[in-house]
Amino acid sequence: MADTLLTLFALGALLAGTTLVALVTVIALGGFIRRRSVAFGTSMLMLGLLLHAIGFAPPGNPWPVVILVGVSHGIAALVLWWKGRVAR
């Protein structure tokens, strides 16, 4: 039971960290790239390459990186959408 809780906590911390990186990267790229969708794509590519370069996924299996990057950027998109909606 404790191992499961520790694993869930570690996955939550990893997801929160990558979501924070996604938010910061998309906002920073927004200063250079006007279209937000292109900023998101560039951010996803950069984070995916970084996670792949540090060896996050086992060799021959890119799906953990793809899922983590996709979910973290999805959460970041929802946060930015909600921020824009609340600011109106």
C-alpha positions as CSV (number, residue, x, y, z in Angstrom):
1,M,0.0,0.0,0.0
2,A,2.8,2.4,0.9
3,D,4.6,1.6,-2.4
4,T,1.5,2.5,-4.4
5,L,1.0,5.8,-2.5
6,L,4.6,6.7,-3.0
7,T,4.4,5.9,-6.7
8,L,1.2,8.0,-7.1
9,F,2.9,10.8,-5.3
10,A,5.9,10.6,-7.5
11,L,3.8,10.6,-10.7
12,G,1.8,13.5,-9.4
13,A,4.9,15.5,-8.6
14,L,6.3,14.7,-12.1
15,L,3.1,15.7,-13.8
16,A,2.9,19.0,-11.7
17,G,6.6,19.8,-12.6
18,T,6.2,19.2,-16.3
19,T,2.9,21.2,-16.3
20,L,4.8,24.1,-14.7
21,V,7.5,23.8,-17.3
22,A,4.9,23.7,-20.0
23,L,3.2,26.9,-18.7
24,V,6.4,28.8,-18.4
25,T,7.7,27.7,-21.8
26,V,4.4,28.5,-23.6
27,I,4.2,31.9,-22.0
28,A,7.9,32.7,-22.7
29,L,7.5,31.5,-26.3
30,G,4.4,33.6,-26.6
31,G,6.6,36.7,-26.7
32,F,8.3,35.5,-29.8
33,I,5.7,33.4,-31.5
34,R,2.3,35.1,-32.0
35,R,0.2,32.0,-32.6
36,R,-0.4,30.1,-29.3
37,S,-0.8,26.8,-31.1
38,V,2.6,27.1,-32.6
39,A,4.0,28.0,-29.2
40,F,2.4,24.9,-27.7
41,G,3.8,22.7,-30.4
42,T,7.3,24.1,-30.0
43,S,7.1,23.6,-26.2
44,M,5.9,20.0,-26.6
45,L,8.8,19.3,-29.0
46,M,11.3,20.8,-26.7
47,L,10.0,19.0,-23.6
48,G,9.7,15.7,-25.4
49,L,13.3,16.0,-26.7
50,L,14.6,16.9,-23.2
51,L,12.8,14.0,-21.6
52,H,14.1,11.7,-24.3
53,A,17.6,13.0,-24.0
54,I,17.8,12.4,-20.2
55,G,16.6,8.9,-20.7
56,F,13.1,9.2,-19.1
57,A,11.6,6.5,-21.3
58,P,13.0,3.0,-21.7
59,P,14.8,2.4,-25.1
60,G,12.3,1.6,-27.9
61,N,9.2,2.8,-25.9
62,P,8.5,6.5,-26.4
63,W,4.9,6.3,-25.0
64,P,5.7,7.4,-21.4
65,V,7.2,10.6,-22.8
66,V,4.4,11.1,-25.3
67,I,1.7,10.7,-22.6
68,L,3.4,12.8,-20.1
69,V,4.0,15.7,-22.5
70,G,0.5,15.5,-23.9
71,V,-1.2,15.5,-20.5
72,S,1.0,18.2,-19.1
73,H,0.4,20.5,-22.1
74,G,-3.3,19.7,-22.0
75,I,-3.5,20.9,-18.4
76,A,-1.4,23.9,-19.3
77,A,-3.8,24.7,-22.1
78,L,-6.8,24.4,-19.7
79,V,-5.1,26.7,-17.2
80,L,-4.3,29.4,-19.8
81,W,-7.8,29.1,-21.3
82,W,-9.3,29.5,-17.8
83,K,-7.0,32.4,-17.0
84,G,-8.2,34.2,-20.2
85,R,-11.8,33.4,-19.4
86,V,-11.6,34.7,-15.9
87,A,-9.7,37.9,-17.0
88,R,-12.5,39.0,-19.3
